[in-house]
Each structure stands twice: as C-alpha cells, then as structure tokens.
C-alpha cells in the first residue's frame, strides 16, 4: 500500500524556520508532481508548493522567496524548507503526490498532515 509519512512540524517563533519531510513508500507510478498543501483553521485548503519530475518548481505567491521545495529521488522523499515564517503560515500541512492516469485524469495521494504553528 502507498503511504506518505510526514514529519517536521511544530511550534516556531515568527521569523524562524522549519523543514518538513514527506517519505513515500509503496508502488507509485507515473508521478506528475509532488507538493505541499496547507489548511488553516476555518479556511480552504490551498496549494503551497509543487515540484515536477523535471525539478520545475512553483509556489504560492504568499510563500515565494521564503519557502523552498526539493526532492530526493533516491529516498523517495520531498521536503519543504520554510524560512522567515509568519503567523499566517500557521496551518496543517499536507504532502501530496499527483500521478498521471490518462488525459485530464490524475490520482492524488495524501499524507496525514503535520501541524505548523507560528507564534510568539
């Protein structure tokens, strides 16, 4: 079975840093992107960052210049380095793997979520 195991969340002061990890196990084929979403209390889930197999990266405007997504293919792990954290970054962060199935069709796998809290 496919599993996405996240780690690295926690409590940090504004301006601090955290590094999230997502280790993927099981058989996953035709990966299109790996990325991170987040959902703050009472808000919709939003896409934070993604990386393609060709290492093309994209970020939400709110995190550009502060967050960096990367992947280690040998370890089947994707990371999110978060610097200069702000209180508005507080959310549950979810790892996502999107696979290609067919034209206009994808299959998503999700981690269990890890809490990030930015507070003084």
Order of alpha helices (4+ residues) and beta strands (2+ residues): beta-beta-beta-beta-beta-beta-beta-beta-beta-beta-beta
